């Protein structure tokens, strides 16, 4: 009897040890403090709340996007152009006058009607004026381009630049970027306005700065722009087109240094999707991944949706950006 009881006790002890070992292994496989896998950021919002905040969604428009180069620049100051043009035109007028005087004096010298010393004086003045003109032309060309320097009446253009609806914009390419051929047009945006582009036509290549290796291009705009205003420009390249959609500017939110938009995934559910802000287009941002023309994005009330999510009212409050 004692032997049987001893056998039963031993068997029970073996099973207990095995069970404890299994529990220990299970616990070791998944620590108690192991974080849950991150879920996608989003929020649940019932129909009544959506109506109250005036929430509106729409499908993003499909688009074929041509690869572009993003550049920065400034609107040229008409007064600076006028000052440069005045200096240049003054030296041009001086060299033309001295050339005419030299031709007249040389003719008189051939007729023995002027002294050699007077001829030398006129020759020296003509040479001085020519050097001054070449220096002024090189300076003006470096600042405003070869085509502008070739104009015969810069004073009239300077007056037009100040009075009419026309502006000049300098756009500086990224370091080491030298597009070929040069883009005939550009889309220009003010830094504080990402919804409306301004069409710009190529005016001239201002060359490459030898110190910074930055190439600057000059564009003309048929619109009066604030002098020295900072702008962003986009220059189309010859790369292959990319298919995608345009997310309206009204749908874009800024949060933690990134761009986001809310996509409606169910009647009352909205998922926050990151939107790269490197492809600015007319009325929004071009996206080639994560969204399609079948999605519906929040275009009104998005900020309220973000506030609801960040306050913990979402269906996955444990989400992380």
Secondary structure, DSSP 8 states (H G I E B T S, - for coil): -HHHHHHHHHHHHHHHHHHHHHHHHHHHHS-TT--------EEE--HHHHHHTT-EEE--EEEEE--EEEEEEEE--HHHHHHHHHHHHHHHHHHHHHHHHHHHHHHHHHTT-S-HHHHHHHHHHHHHHHHHHHHHHHHHHHHH-HHHHT-S-HHHHHHHHHHSS-EEEEEE--TT---SS--SEEEEEETT-SS--EEEEEEEEEEE-TTT--EEEEEEESS---TT-EEEEEEE-SS--EEEEEEEGGG-EEETTEEEEEEEEETTEEEEEE--SS-EETTEEEE-SS--TT--EEEESHHHHHHHHHTT-STTTT---
